[in-house]
Amino acid sequence: MAELTSFEKVQTELFEFFEKLGELAKEEAWKRDRDWTLGINKHIADFGHKYGFGVFASRCQGADGAEWLYDHHWRVIGPNGYLKRLPLVMEIEWGFGSNGLFENVRDDFLKLVQARADLRVIVFQGNRINNMVDQLINEAMCFAGGQIGDRYLRYLFAGWGWDTSRIHCRLWSNGPAVEPG
């Protein structure tokens, strides 16, 4: 099971996965929005299992159970069967047109802002991805609901740019710098 101290390795692998998402979509012939969602969920589930986490996501091949609170999450269960922690929570906002897109992404992102997890991942599409990420980070910085015992808040943003035809990835943390590799 992945310990917290080695979670940076998991985070780096996820970042690298998302950076190559366009190539993977081409290889696996993802044509429709549904293909992208199912494909992303399946690969993220594979990562979770590789590190010994329970994986929960609806309509996800290989998941241990259905989604719960978030589109996709990983669980660590203690020896007594109780939920010990959530290493990853992820929201995927894929498949909406441009009307109201940012509001839909923002609504899903706010679920992540209040989450108690080691890594919060938001996957979405749109135009001017870097501007969207900047706005979402501002939302996260304004949240005052942190509690004693919270670790540094870590986020991974993966946005497919309609205007650039490529994925834009960014890691952000409110703690010490978190860089891939």
C-alpha positions, 0 to 999 in steps of 0.5 A: 500500500502506498504510504503518504511519504511516497505519494509524490511518486503516485502524483508524478505518475498521474501528472505524466499520464495526463500529459500524454492523454491526447496520445492515449485517446488517439491510440485507443480511438476515443471519439465521443465524450463518453469514451474519454470519461470511461477511458480516463476512469479505467486508467486512473483505476489501474493506477489506484490498484497498482498502489493497493488502493480501493477504487470507486467510480461508476461505470468504470471497468475494474472498480471495486464499487460505485462512485461515492461523493466524487466521480472517482476516488481511492480509499485506504481501509484500516484493519478494522474495516473503517475508512482510514483516508482518501488518497485521491478524489477526482471529478471529471467534467467532460461532455458539456458544450461551451454554454455554462461550461465554467459554471459546471466545472466550478461546481464540480471543483468546489466538491474537491475544495472541501474534500479531505484527500491527499490529491484532488484531481479535476479533469475538464475541457474548454477554451483558455484552460490556463485562465480557467485553472487560475480562476479555480485556484483563486476559489481554492485559496479563498476557502477557509474550511481547512481543519487542524490535521489537514495536510497541504492541499494538492491539486492536479488540473488536467484540461483539454483545450478546444482552442489548442487541441492538447491537454494542459496540466498543472499541479498546485499546492498551498504548501511547499512547491510540488513539481512532477519528477 
